[in-house]
Structure formats: structure tokens, C-alpha cells
Amino acid sequence: MHKTRTRFLLDLIKYPIITDKTTKLLEDNQYSFAIERKANKLDVKQSIEYIFDVRVKKVNTCNIPTKTKSVGRFTGKKASYKKAIITLHDNYSINLFPDN
């Protein structure tokens, strides 16, 4: 694989999203990640397969809108981002919680 393409695939995935809802999705072999806004489903699939050495069955994406947040009398905005929900084939898994 070309060096710039490899760098692009590594920079595409920002971080895993770990909430109550996404933790329940782990039982169905589905993982949630925050990704770059310019990424499409094919790029996300190639990136996950390259980084974690797994086979991806399906990729769902959605744009999370900006939300207002208030702390006391101050209001601000939470940044918007793009979320990808990745479904893996049955015999593959990603270890999000390493044993340290």
C-alpha cells in the first residue's frame, strides 16, 4: 500500500466511542468510532481492516449535530462529529479494553 494512503487510513479513525449504548452494541459485534467528516464508508472499512486486522461486514455512518451545553450561567457548544458503527464478521473482534 502506498505510504500516503496508509497515513490517510490511520488518520481517518479518531477514537472509539464508549457509552452505555455502544457498550450494549459490543454484544452484537458492533463497534462505534468517531471518524473524519470527509470519510466515506469504503474508506472507513479499509481503515478498520488495516488497523485492527479484521473483516468488516457492514458500516453505518451518521453526522452528529452540534449541541449546546450549559455550565452554570455559561453556555457553549459541543463540537459536531461523524460517527461510524462497524459490524464485524462473527469470528472477528476488536479489543477496546486492553488488560493493563
C-alpha positions in Angstrom: 0.0 0.0 0.0 1.2 3.5 -0.8 2.8 5.5 2.1 0.4 8.5 1.9 -2.6 6.2 1.5 -1.5 4.3 4.6 -1.2 7.6 6.5 -4.7 8.6 5.3 -6.2 5.4 6.6 -4.5 5.8 10.0 -5.7 9.4 10.4 -9.3 8.6 9.4 -10.3 6.9 12.8 -10.1 9.4 15.7 -11.2 7.4 18.7 -13.7 4.8 19.9 -17.0 6.0 21.3 -17.7 4.2 24.7 -21.1 4.9 26.1 -23.8 2.7 27.6 -25.5 2.3 24.3 -22.3 1.4 22.4 -21.3 -1.0 25.1 -24.5 -2.9 24.5 -23.7 -3.0 20.8 -20.5 -4.9 21.6 -22.6 -7.9 22.3 -23.7 -7.9 18.6 -20.1 -7.5 17.4 -20.7 -3.8 16.6 -18.2 -1.1 17.4 -18.6 2.7 17.3 -15.8 5.2 16.3 -15.6 8.9 15.7 -14.2 9.5 12.3 -13.2 12.3 10.0 -16.1 14.2 8.5 -14.8 13.7 4.9 -14.6 9.9 5.2 -16.9 7.7 3.3 -18.0 4.1 4.2 -15.5 2.5 1.9 -12.6 4.4 3.4 -13.8 3.6 6.9 -14.0 -0.1 6.0 -10.5 -0.2 4.6 -9.1 1.8 7.6 -10.7 -0.6 10.2 -9.5 -3.7 8.3 -6.0 -2.2 8.0 -5.6 -1.0 11.6 -7.2 -3.9 13.5 -6.7 -6.8 11.0 -10.4 -7.8 11.0 -13.1 -8.4 8.3 -15.9 -5.8 8.2 -19.3 -6.9 7.3 -21.2 -3.6 7.3 -20.5 0.2 8.0 -23.2 2.6 9.1 -22.4 6.3 9.4 -24.2 9.4 10.7 -23.3 13.0 11.4 -23.8 14.0 15.0 -25.0 17.7 15.1 -23.6 20.5 17.3 -25.3 20.5 20.8 -25.5 23.4 23.3 -24.1 22.7 26.7 -24.5 25.0 29.8 -22.4 25.1 32.9 -23.9 27.5 35.4 -24.7 30.6 33.6 -22.2 30.0 30.8 -23.4 28.3 27.6 -21.2 26.8 24.9 -21.3 24.3 22.1 -20.2 20.7 21.9 -18.4 20.0 18.7 -20.2 18.1 15.9 -18.5 14.9 14.6 -19.2 11.9 12.3 -19.9 8.5 13.9 -19.3 5.1 12.3 -20.9 1.9 13.6 -18.9 -1.0 12.3 -20.3 -4.6 12.2 -17.7 -7.3 12.1 -18.0 -10.9 10.8 -18.7 -13.4 13.6 -15.2 -14.8 14.1 -13.5 -11.4 14.5 -13.4 -8.9 17.4 -11.6 -5.7 18.4 -10.2 -5.5 22.0 -11.1 -1.9 23.1 -10.2 -2.6 26.7 -6.6 -4.0 26.9 -5.6 -5.8 30.1 -3.3 -3.3 31.9 
